[in-house]
Amino acid sequence: VQLVESGGGLVQPGGSLRLSCAPSGYTTWRYQMGWYRQAPGKEREFVARIEWNGDDAEYAESVKGRFTISRDDERRTHNTVYLQMNGLKPNDTAIYCCHSAVGPTDYWGQGTQVTVSS
């Protein structure tokens, strides 16, 4: 399973970006999905996760109130996860990776770069 991310880029402090991720080749994906990030010289850290039906979202303390995770349920496929990032700060700069857990198996995307700088 290949998770494909999009939406990264360069933004000024205080700005916003929206990341998206979907499993390539699947029209429906009813599994937990989420985001992790890794900044230069640091370990990968959890950002947010959400259940397949959009319930039970969970966030890292560092992003609570600024980031919102959601699933695509307009077409009832639940196969796309979004991360709306508002109020971005320079220390949000990292490679953001999509993740999905299917039972004991973890799937990861290649990552998308988010840079917050003036």
A tleap script that builds the chain and sets N, CA, C and O, in Angstrom:
source leaprc.protein.ff14SB
mol = sequence {
  NVAL GLN LEU VAL GLU SER GLY GLY GLY LEU
  VAL GLN PRO GLY GLY SER LEU ARG LEU SER
  CYS ALA PRO SER GLY TYR THR THR TRP ARG
  TYR GLN MET GLY TRP TYR ARG GLN ALA PRO
  GLY LYS GLU ARG GLU PHE VAL ALA ARG ILE
  GLU TRP ASN GLY ASP ASP ALA GLU TYR ALA
  GLU SER VAL LYS GLY ARG PHE THR ILE SER
  ARG ASP ASP GLU ARG ARG THR HIE ASN THR
  VAL TYR LEU GLN MET ASN GLY LEU LYS PRO
  ASN ASP THR ALA ILE TYR CYS CYS HIE SER
  ALA VAL GLY PRO THR ASP TYR TRP GLY GLN
  GLY THR GLN VAL THR VAL SER CSER
}
set mol.1.N position { 0.849 -1.180 0.000 }
set mol.1.CA position { 0.000 0.000 0.000 }
set mol.1.C position { 0.886 1.231 0.000 }
set mol.1.O position { 1.772 1.359 0.845 }
set mol.2.N position { 0.658 2.137 -0.938 }
set mol.2.CA position { 1.436 3.365 -1.001 }
set mol.2.C position { 0.556 4.534 -0.576 }
set mol.2.O position { -0.486 4.798 -1.176 }
set mol.3.N position { 0.995 5.228 0.470 }
set mol.3.CA position { 0.292 6.424 0.910 }
set mol.3.C position { 0.914 7.622 0.209 }
set mol.3.O position { 2.131 7.806 0.242 }
set mol.4.N position { 0.085 8.426 -0.418 }
set mol.4.CA position { 0.567 9.550 -1.220 }
set mol.4.C position { 0.132 10.863 -0.579 }
set mol.4.O position { -1.058 11.137 -0.428 }
set mol.5.N position { 1.123 11.665 -0.206 }
set mol.5.CA position { 0.839 12.954 0.436 }
set mol.5.C position { 0.970 14.099 -0.557 }
set mol.5.O position { 1.649 13.989 -1.578 }
set mol.6.N position { 0.306 15.193 -0.232 }
set mol.6.CA position { 0.476 16.427 -0.996 }
set mol.6.C position { 0.158 17.613 -0.088 }
set mol.6.O position { -0.447 17.458 0.973 }
set mol.7.N position { 0.577 18.801 -0.528 }
set mol.7.CA position { 0.184 20.012 0.177 }
set mol.7.C position { 1.272 20.716 0.957 }
set mol.7.O position { 1.022 21.776 1.531 }
set mol.8.N position { 2.468 20.165 0.998 }
set mol.8.CA position { 3.539 20.840 1.716 }
set mol.8.C position { 4.014 22.075 0.975 }
set mol.8.O position { 3.568 22.359 -0.136 }
set mol.9.N position { 4.930 22.810 1.609 }
set mol.9.CA position { 5.467 23.992 0.965 }
set mol.9.C position { 6.083 24.945 1.952 }
set mol.9.O position { 6.311 24.610 3.114 }
set mol.10.N position { 6.351 26.144 1.467 }
set mol.10.CA position { 6.954 27.204 2.280 }
set mol.10.C position { 5.870 28.209 2.666 }
set mol.10.O position { 5.093 28.650 1.820 }
set mol.11.N position { 5.827 28.560 3.932 }
set mol.11.CA position { 4.823 29.499 4.413 }
set mol.11.C position { 5.449 30.388 5.481 }
set mol.11.O position { 6.371 29.970 6.180 }
set mol.12.N position { 4.957 31.587 5.602 }
set mol.12.CA position { 5.457 32.492 6.625 }
set mol.12.C position { 4.855 32.150 7.987 }
set mol.12.O position { 3.778 31.557 8.060 }
set mol.13.N position { 5.541 32.520 9.052 }
set mol.13.CA position { 4.974 32.300 10.387 }
set mol.13.C position { 3.576 32.911 10.502 }
set mol.13.O position { 3.322 34.028 10.054 }
set mol.14.N position { 2.680 32.136 11.119 }
set mol.14.CA position { 1.291 32.564 11.231 }
set mol.14.C position { 0.415 32.124 10.079 }
set mol.14.O position { -0.807 32.264 10.132 }
set mol.15.N position { 1.031 31.592 9.040 }
set mol.15.CA position { 0.292 31.168 7.869 }
set mol.15.C position { -0.348 29.800 8.030 }
set mol.15.O position { -0.296 29.188 9.097 }
set mol.16.N position { -0.956 29.335 6.940 }
set mol.16.CA position { -1.683 28.064 6.953 }
set mol.16.C position { -1.300 27.204 5.761 }
set mol.16.O position { -0.918 27.701 4.702 }
set mol.17.N position { -1.412 25.919 5.965 }
set mol.17.CA position { -1.254 24.929 4.900 }
set mol.17.C position { -2.221 23.791 5.177 }
set mol.17.O position { -2.607 23.553 6.322 }
set mol.18.N position { -2.606 23.098 4.126 }
set mol.18.CA position { -3.410 21.895 4.289 }
set mol.18.C position { -2.724 20.737 3.586 }
set mol.18.O position { -2.443 20.793 2.389 }
set mol.19.N position { -2.460 19.691 4.351 }
set mol.19.CA position { -1.872 18.470 3.809 }
set mol.19.C position { -2.979 17.460 3.542 }
set mol.19.O position { -3.998 17.446 4.233 }
set mol.20.N position { -2.776 16.630 2.553 }
set mol.20.CA position { -3.708 15.549 2.298 }
set mol.20.C position { -2.930 14.270 2.013 }
set mol.20.O position { -1.764 14.302 1.620 }
set mol.21.N position { -3.608 13.144 2.223 }
set mol.21.CA position { -2.966 11.840 2.041 }
set mol.21.C position { -4.034 10.824 1.694 }
set mol.21.O position { -5.111 10.814 2.290 }
set mol.22.N position { -3.737 9.978 0.739 }
set mol.22.CA position { -4.658 8.911 0.374 }
set mol.22.C position { -3.869 7.692 -0.072 }
set mol.22.O position { -2.767 7.831 -0.604 }
set mol.23.N position { -4.412 6.508 0.135 }
set mol.23.CA position { -3.742 5.295 -0.332 }
set mol.23.C position { -3.943 5.132 -1.830 }
set mol.23.O position { -5.071 5.130 -2.324 }
set mol.24.N position { -2.835 4.997 -2.540 }
set mol.24.CA position { -2.902 4.867 -3.985 }
set mol.24.C position { -3.602 3.576 -4.381 }
set mol.24.O position { -3.258 2.497 -3.898 }
set mol.25.N position { -4.590 3.697 -5.266 }
set mol.25.CA position { -5.259 2.514 -5.784 }
set mol.25.C position { -6.444 2.042 -4.964 }
set mol.25.O position { -7.073 1.045 -5.317 }
set mol.26.N position { -6.765 2.729 -3.885 }
set mol.26.CA position { -7.882 2.327 -3.038 }
set mol.26.C position { -8.933 3.429 -3.031 }
set mol.26.O position { -8.618 4.587 -2.756 }
set mol.27.N position { -10.186 3.073 -3.333 }
set mol.27.CA position { -11.247 4.068 -3.298 }
set mol.27.C position { -11.867 4.164 -1.910 }
set mol.27.O position { -12.514 5.157 -1.577 }
set mol.28.N position { -11.671 3.146 -1.120 }
set mol.28.CA position { -12.186 3.143 0.245 }
set mol.28.C position { -11.064 2.675 1.171 }
set mol.28.O position { -10.334 1.735 0.857 }
set mol.29.N position { -10.943 3.343 2.307 }
set mol.29.CA position { -9.880 2.976 3.240 }
set mol.29.C position { -10.400 3.202 4.639 }
set mol.29.O position { -10.348 4.311 5.172 }
set mol.30.N position { -10.905 2.127 5.227 }
set mol.30.CA position { -11.561 2.250 6.528 }
set mol.30.C position { -10.625 1.822 7.655 }
set mol.30.O position { -10.894 0.874 8.394 }
set mol.31.N position { -9.510 2.561 7.758 }
set mol.31.CA position { -8.541 2.293 8.810 }
set mol.31.C position { -8.094 3.619 9.409 }
set mol.31.O position { -8.241 4.685 8.812 }
set mol.32.N position { -7.551 3.513 10.594 }
set mol.32.CA position { -7.009 4.694 11.246 }
set mol.32.C position { -5.931 5.320 10.371 }
set mol.32.O position { -5.131 4.615 9.757 }
set mol.33.N position { -5.918 6.646 10.319 }
set mol.33.CA position { -4.877 7.367 9.582 }
set mol.33.C position { -4.377 8.521 10.434 }
set mol.33.O position { -5.072 9.001 11.329 }
set mol.34.N position { -3.172 8.953 10.143 }
set mol.34.CA position { -2.627 10.040 10.939 }
set mol.34.C position { -1.393 10.649 10.310 }
set mol.34.O position { -1.015 10.323 9.185 }
set mol.35.N position { -0.769 11.551 11.073 }
set mol.35.CA position { 0.412 12.272 10.622 }
set mol.35.C position { 1.496 12.252 11.702 }
set mol.35.O position { 1.224 12.374 12.897 }
set mol.36.N position { 2.717 12.095 11.236 }
set mol.36.CA position { 3.902 12.244 12.060 }
set mol.36.C position { 4.803 13.254 11.364 }
set mol.36.O position { 4.620 13.549 10.183 }
set mol.37.N position { 5.770 13.778 12.097 }
set mol.37.CA position { 6.709 14.708 11.482 }
set mol.37.C position { 8.111 14.483 12.042 }
set mol.37.O position { 8.289 13.986 13.154 }
set mol.38.N position { 9.095 14.864 11.237 }
set mol.38.CA position { 10.481 14.748 11.664 }
set mol.38.C position { 11.230 15.997 11.240 }
set mol.38.O position { 11.356 16.294 10.052 }
set mol.39.N position { 11.721 16.715 12.223 }
set mol.39.CA position { 12.518 17.909 11.965 }
set mol.39.C position { 13.985 17.533 11.850 }
set mol.39.O position { 14.382 16.480 12.349 }
set mol.40.N position { 14.800 18.357 11.210 }
set mol.40.CA position { 16.225 18.045 11.063 }
set mol.40.C position { 16.889 17.814 12.415 }
set mol.40.O position { 16.765 18.634 13.325 }
set mol.41.N position { 17.586 16.706 12.537 }
set mol.41.CA position { 18.312 16.392 13.761 }
set mol.41.C position { 17.461 15.913 14.908 }
set mol.41.O position { 17.957 15.742 16.022 }
set mol.42.N position { 16.165 15.689 14.652 }
set mol.42.CA position { 15.271 15.240 15.711 }
set mol.42.C position { 14.612 13.930 15.336 }
set mol.42.O position { 14.598 13.534 14.170 }
set mol.43.N position { 14.063 13.258 16.345 }
set mol.43.CA position { 13.353 12.021 16.087 }
set mol.43.C position { 11.950 12.320 15.547 }
set mol.43.O position { 11.395 13.402 15.738 }
set mol.44.N position { 11.414 11.319 14.873 }
set mol.44.CA position { 10.053 11.445 14.381 }
set mol.44.C position { 9.092 11.549 15.554 }
set mol.44.O position { 9.255 10.860 16.560 }
set mol.45.N position { 8.088 12.415 15.423 }
set mol.45.CA position { 7.120 12.586 16.498 }
set mol.45.C position { 5.692 12.549 15.957 }
set mol.45.O position { 5.426 12.908 14.810 }
set mol.46.N position { 4.800 12.108 16.813 }
set mol.46.CA position { 3.390 12.039 16.502 }
set mol.46.C position { 2.801 13.442 16.401 }
set mol.46.O position { 3.147 14.329 17.182 }
set mol.47.N position { 1.903 13.634 15.427 }
set mol.47.CA position { 1.222 14.917 15.270 }
set mol.47.C position { -0.275 14.771 15.543 }
set mol.47.O position { -0.825 15.461 16.402 }
set mol.48.N position { -0.931 13.871 14.807 }
set mol.48.CA position { -2.383 13.700 14.965 }
set mol.48.C position { -2.801 12.387 14.331 }
set mol.48.O position { -2.118 11.869 13.448 }
set mol.49.N position { -3.932 11.849 14.788 }
set mol.49.CA position { -4.505 10.648 14.176 }
set mol.49.C position { -6.023 10.720 14.283 }
set mol.49.O position { -6.579 11.457 15.097 }
set mol.50.N position { -6.671 9.932 13.432 }
set mol.50.CA position { -8.135 9.942 13.399 }
set mol.50.C position { -8.626 8.577 12.970 }
set mol.50.O position { -7.992 7.912 12.150 }
set mol.51.N position { -9.752 8.158 13.520 }
set mol.51.CA position { -10.318 6.870 13.148 }
set mol.51.C position { -10.963 6.943 11.761 }
set mol.51.O position { -11.170 8.033 11.227 }
set mol.52.N position { -11.276 5.791 11.186 }
set mol.52.CA position { -11.735 5.729 9.802 }
set mol.52.C position { -13.026 6.492 9.576 }
set mol.52.O position { -13.261 6.998 8.479 }
set mol.53.N position { -13.873 6.584 10.605 }
set mol.53.CA position { -15.163 7.240 10.426 }
set mol.53.C position { -15.138 8.708 10.858 }
set mol.53.O position { -16.185 9.352 10.930 }
set mol.54.N position { -13.956 9.232 11.142 }
set mol.54.CA position { -13.829 10.640 11.516 }
set mol.54.C position { -13.966 10.905 12.996 }
set mol.54.O position { -13.868 12.053 13.430 }
set mol.55.N position { -14.193 9.863 13.785 }
set mol.55.CA position { -14.329 10.031 15.225 }
set mol.55.C position { -12.972 9.924 15.906 }
set mol.55.O position { -11.986 9.510 15.297 }
set mol.56.N position { -12.938 10.302 17.169 }
set mol.56.CA position { -11.790 10.053 18.031 }
set mol.56.C position { -10.489 10.614 17.486 }
set mol.56.O position { -9.498 9.893 17.368 }
set mol.57.N position { -10.487 11.883 17.156 }
set mol.57.CA position { -9.242 12.516 16.743 }
set mol.57.C position { -8.356 12.757 17.962 }
set mol.57.O position { -8.843 13.052 19.054 }
set mol.58.N position { -7.052 12.624 17.756 }
set mol.58.CA position { -6.093 12.814 18.840 }
set mol.58.C position { -4.959 13.682 18.319 }
set mol.58.O position { -4.556 13.561 17.163 }
set mol.59.N position { -4.441 14.569 19.188 }
set mol.59.CA position { -3.415 15.517 18.755 }
set mol.59.C position { -2.256 15.550 19.747 }
set mol.59.O position { -2.424 15.297 20.939 }
set mol.60.N position { -1.087 15.865 19.224 }
set mol.60.CA position { 0.035 16.182 20.096 }
set mol.60.C position { -0.242 17.519 20.778 }
set mol.60.O position { -0.892 18.394 20.206 }
set mol.61.N position { 0.257 17.672 22.006 }
set mol.61.CA position { 0.025 18.909 22.743 }
set mol.61.C position { 0.542 20.132 21.988 }
set mol.61.O position { -0.048 21.211 22.059 }
set mol.62.N position { 1.628 19.957 21.276 }
set mol.62.CA position { 2.262 21.083 20.595 }
set mol.62.C position { 1.435 21.650 19.446 }
set mol.62.O position { 1.699 22.766 18.999 }
set mol.63.N position { 0.433 20.902 18.955 }
set mol.63.CA position { -0.361 21.367 17.815 }
set mol.63.C position { -1.831 21.575 18.163 }
set mol.63.O position { -2.597 22.057 17.328 }
set mol.64.N position { -2.233 21.222 19.369 }
set mol.64.CA position { -3.635 21.372 19.756 }
set mol.64.C position { -4.088 22.824 19.611 }
set mol.64.O position { -3.389 23.754 20.012 }
set mol.65.N position { -5.281 22.995 19.024 }
set mol.65.CA position { -5.821 24.333 18.832 }
set mol.65.C position { -5.345 25.016 17.562 }
set mol.65.O position { -5.886 26.050 17.170 }
set mol.66.N position { -4.332 24.443 16.917 }
set mol.66.CA position { -3.818 25.040 15.670 }
set mol.66.C position { -4.023 24.111 14.481 }
set mol.66.O position { -4.287 24.579 13.373 }
set mol.67.N position { -3.908 22.807 14.691 }
set mol.67.CA position { -4.044 21.825 13.622 }
set mol.67.C position { -5.371 21.096 13.776 }
set mol.67.O position { -5.848 20.867 14.887 }
set mol.68.N position { -5.960 20.735 12.629 }
set mol.68.CA position { -7.193 19.950 12.628 }
set mol.68.C position { -7.050 18.806 11.634 }
set mol.68.O position { -6.716 19.018 10.469 }
set mol.69.N position { -7.310 17.591 12.111 }
set mol.69.CA position { -7.257 16.424 11.245 }
set mol.69.C position { -8.685 16.020 10.901 }
set mol.69.O position { -9.579 16.096 11.744 }
set mol.70.N position { -8.896 15.590 9.659 }
set mol.70.CA position { -10.243 15.200 9.235 }
set mol.70.C position { -10.141 14.134 8.142 }
set mol.70.O position { -9.090 13.922 7.536 }
set mol.71.N position { -11.271 13.478 7.922 }
set mol.71.CA position { -11.327 12.465 6.859 }
set mol.71.C position { -12.304 12.921 5.792 }
set mol.71.O position { -13.205 13.717 6.059 }
set mol.72.N position { -12.121 12.417 4.590 }
set mol.72.CA position { -13.025 12.699 3.489 }
set mol.72.C position { -14.230 11.775 3.613 }
set mol.72.O position { -14.105 10.576 3.365 }
set mol.73.N position { -15.386 12.299 3.987 }
set mol.73.CA position { -16.568 11.449 4.057 }
set mol.73.C position { -17.683 11.935 3.143 }
set mol.73.O position { -18.811 11.449 3.213 }
set mol.74.N position { -17.357 12.905 2.278 }
set mol.74.CA position { -18.381 13.398 1.355 }
set mol.74.C position { -18.840 12.307 0.404 }
set mol.74.O position { -20.013 12.250 0.033 }
set mol.75.N position { -17.918 11.444 0.013 }
set mol.75.CA position { -18.260 10.357 -0.902 }
set mol.75.C position { -18.359 9.035 -0.161 }
set mol.75.O position { -18.463 7.975 -0.778 }
set mol.76.N position { -18.327 9.103 1.175 }
set mol.76.CA position { -18.417 7.917 2.017 }
set mol.76.C position { -17.295 6.929 1.746 }
set mol.76.O position { -17.466 5.727 1.953 }
set mol.77.N position { -16.170 7.410 1.294 }
set mol.77.CA position { -15.052 6.504 1.030 }
set mol.77.C position { -14.039 6.502 2.163 }
set mol.77.O position { -13.323 5.522 2.368 }
set mol.78.N position { -13.985 7.625 2.908 }
set mol.78.CA position { -13.067 7.741 4.054 }
set mol.78.C position { -11.615 7.502 3.672 }
set mol.78.O position { -10.800 7.187 4.539 }
set mol.79.N position { -11.270 7.643 2.398 }
set mol.79.CA position { -9.931 7.213 2.003 }
set mol.79.C position { -8.902 8.325 2.025 }
set mol.79.O position { -7.723 8.074 1.776 }
set mol.80.N position { -9.319 9.551 2.319 }
set mol.80.CA position { -8.377 10.660 2.338 }
set mol.80.C position { -8.359 11.294 3.721 }
set mol.80.O position { -9.405 11.530 4.326 }
set mol.81.N position { -7.164 11.563 4.208 }
set mol.81.CA position { -7.024 12.268 5.475 }
set mol.81.C position { -6.397 13.626 5.209 }
set mol.81.O position { -5.493 13.753 4.382 }
set mol.82.N position { -6.880 14.632 5.910 }
set mol.82.CA position { -6.382 15.992 5.764 }
set mol.82.C position { -5.797 16.477 7.089 }
set mol.82.O position { -6.219 16.059 8.168 }
set mol.83.N position { -4.835 17.352 6.979 }
set mol.83.CA position { -4.308 18.028 8.153 }
set mol.83.C position { -4.296 19.524 7.852 }
set mol.83.O position { -3.440 20.012 7.115 }
set mol.84.N position { -5.250 20.241 8.426 }
set mol.84.CA position { -5.302 21.680 8.275 }
set mol.84.C position { -4.417 22.299 9.351 }
set mol.84.O position { -4.653 22.109 10.544 }
set mol.85.N position { -3.408 23.034 8.928 }
set mol.85.CA position { -2.433 23.606 9.855 }
set mol.85.C position { -2.549 25.123 9.815 }
set mol.85.O position { -2.255 25.751 8.798 }
set mol.86.N position { -2.975 25.697 10.916 }
set mol.86.CA position { -3.103 27.148 11.040 }
set mol.86.C position { -2.123 27.655 12.084 }
set mol.86.O position { -1.636 26.883 12.910 }
set mol.87.N position { -1.836 28.934 12.050 }
set mol.87.CA position { -0.938 29.510 13.031 }
set mol.87.C position { 0.424 28.856 13.038 }
set mol.87.O position { 0.996 28.619 14.102 }
set mol.88.N position { 0.948 28.562 11.864 }
set mol.88.CA position { 2.216 27.832 11.785 }
set mol.88.C position { 3.365 28.615 12.390 }
set mol.88.O position { 3.435 29.840 12.287 }
set mol.89.N position { 4.259 27.876 13.022 }
set mol.89.CA position { 5.427 28.447 13.697 }
set mol.89.C position { 6.691 27.878 13.070 }
set mol.89.O position { 6.648 26.807 12.465 }
set mol.90.N position { 7.816 28.577 13.205 }
set mol.90.CA position { 9.068 28.037 12.639 }
set mol.90.C position { 9.411 26.637 13.147 }
set mol.90.O position { 9.990 25.839 12.410 }
set mol.91.N position { 9.063 26.334 14.391 }
set mol.91.CA position { 9.395 24.986 14.880 }
set mol.91.C position { 8.410 23.922 14.414 }
set mol.91.O position { 8.517 22.765 14.821 }
set mol.92.N position { 7.456 24.290 13.572 }
set mol.92.CA position { 6.641 23.291 12.878 }
set mol.92.C position { 7.337 22.792 11.612 }
set mol.92.O position { 6.857 21.862 10.964 }
set mol.93.N position { 8.451 23.400 11.266 }
set mol.93.CA position { 9.206 22.990 10.083 }
set mol.93.C position { 9.669 21.549 10.240 }
set mol.93.O position { 10.340 21.194 11.209 }
set mol.94.N position { 9.294 20.727 9.259 }
set mol.94.CA position { 9.619 19.300 9.318 }
set mol.94.C position { 9.150 18.621 8.042 }
set mol.94.O position { 8.464 19.215 7.211 }
set mol.95.N position { 9.534 17.379 7.913 }
set mol.95.CA position { 8.924 16.520 6.899 }
set mol.95.C position { 7.735 15.832 7.558 }
set mol.95.O position { 7.875 15.173 8.589 }
set mol.96.N position { 6.576 15.994 6.954 }
set mol.96.CA position { 5.343 15.423 7.501 }
set mol.96.C position { 5.019 14.151 6.740 }
set mol.96.O position { 4.932 14.156 5.512 }
set mol.97.N position { 4.839 13.060 7.477 }
set mol.97.CA position { 4.583 11.752 6.881 }
set mol.97.C position { 3.205 11.257 7.284 }
set mol.97.O position { 2.803 11.342 8.444 }
set mol.98.N position { 2.509 10.747 6.308 }
set mol.98.CA position { 1.209 10.120 6.534 }
set mol.98.C position { 1.426 8.700 7.046 }
set mol.98.O position { 2.379 8.025 6.658 }
set mol.99.N position { 0.537 8.264 7.912 }
set mol.99.CA position { 0.649 6.927 8.492 }
set mol.99.C position { -0.736 6.290 8.564 }
set mol.99.O position { -1.740 6.969 8.780 }
set mol.100.N position { -0.766 4.981 8.380 }
set mol.100.CA position { -2.000 4.239 8.583 }
set mol.100.C position { -1.679 2.892 9.203 }
set mol.100.O position { -0.730 2.214 8.806 }
set mol.101.N position { -2.488 2.517 10.185 }
set mol.101.CA position { -2.316 1.242 10.865 }
set mol.101.C position { -3.423 0.296 10.427 }
set mol.101.O position { -4.608 0.603 10.555 }
set mol.102.N position { -3.022 -0.852 9.911 }
set mol.102.CA position { -3.974 -1.892 9.521 }
set mol.102.C position { -3.624 -3.130 10.334 }
set mol.102.O position { -2.731 -3.893 9.963 }
set mol.103.N position { -4.318 -3.324 11.425 }
set mol.103.CA position { -3.947 -4.393 12.332 }
set mol.103.C position { -2.538 -4.157 12.833 }
set mol.103.O position { -2.235 -3.070 13.325 }
set mol.104.N position { -1.660 -5.161 12.717 }
set mol.104.CA position { -0.285 -5.019 13.197 }
set mol.104.C position { 0.654 -4.356 12.190 }
set mol.104.O position { 1.841 -4.190 12.469 }
set mol.105.N position { 0.139 -3.984 11.043 }
set mol.105.CA position { 0.983 -3.455 9.963 }
set mol.105.C position { 0.876 -1.940 9.881 }
set mol.105.O position { -0.216 -1.372 9.879 }
set mol.106.N position { 2.043 -1.302 9.814 }
set mol.106.CA position { 2.107 0.145 9.647 }
set mol.106.C position { 2.484 0.489 8.216 }
set mol.106.O position { 3.402 -0.097 7.643 }
set mol.107.N position { 1.769 1.439 7.650 }
set mol.107.CA position { 2.084 1.955 6.319 }
set mol.107.C position { 2.465 3.432 6.451 }
set mol.107.O position { 1.887 4.177 7.242 }
set mol.108.N position { 3.463 3.830 5.645 }
set mol.108.CA position { 3.971 5.200 5.698 }
set mol.108.C position { 4.045 5.797 4.299 }
set mol.108.O position { 4.305 5.102 3.317 }
set mol.109.N position { 3.808 7.110 4.238 }
set mol.109.CA position { 4.050 7.824 3.007 }
set mol.109.C position { 5.507 8.251 2.915 }
set mol.109.O position { 6.288 8.054 3.846 }
set mol.110.N position { 5.856 8.832 1.786 }
set mol.110.CA position { 7.228 9.290 1.567 }
set mol.110.C position { 7.526 10.589 2.307 }
set mol.110.O position { 8.683 10.895 2.596 }
set mol.111.N position { 6.491 11.342 2.609 }
set mol.111.CA position { 6.668 12.590 3.336 }
set mol.111.C position { 6.578 13.812 2.438 }
set mol.111.O position { 6.889 13.765 1.248 }
set mol.112.N position { 6.144 14.904 3.043 }
set mol.112.CA position { 6.077 16.177 2.330 }
set mol.112.C position { 6.690 17.259 3.221 }
set mol.112.O position { 6.418 17.324 4.420 }
set mol.113.N position { 7.515 18.099 2.615 }
set mol.113.CA position { 8.242 19.094 3.387 }
set mol.113.C position { 7.358 20.297 3.705 }
set mol.113.O position { 6.695 20.852 2.829 }
set mol.114.N position { 7.366 20.678 4.961 }
set mol.114.CA position { 6.703 21.914 5.402 }
set mol.114.C position { 7.776 22.812 6.001 }
set mol.114.O position { 8.464 22.424 6.946 }
set mol.115.N position { 7.916 24.003 5.453 }
set mol.115.CA position { 8.916 24.949 5.945 }
set mol.115.C position { 8.207 26.243 6.340 }
set mol.115.O position { 7.493 26.852 5.544 }
set mol.116.N position { 8.424 26.640 7.581 }
set mol.116.CA position { 7.818 27.872 8.093 }
set mol.116.C position { 8.939 28.869 8.340 }
set mol.116.O position { 9.742 28.707 9.259 }
set mol.117.N position { 8.981 29.894 7.515 }
set mol.117.CA position { 10.088 30.844 7.596 }
set mol.117.C position { 9.673 32.167 6.983 }
set mol.117.O position { 8.872 32.219 6.051 }
set mol.118.N position { 10.232 33.228 7.523 }
set mol.118.CA position { 9.984 34.550 6.942 }
set mol.118.C position { 11.092 34.926 5.972 }
set mol.118.O position { 11.056 36.007 5.382 }
savepdb mol mol.pdb
quit
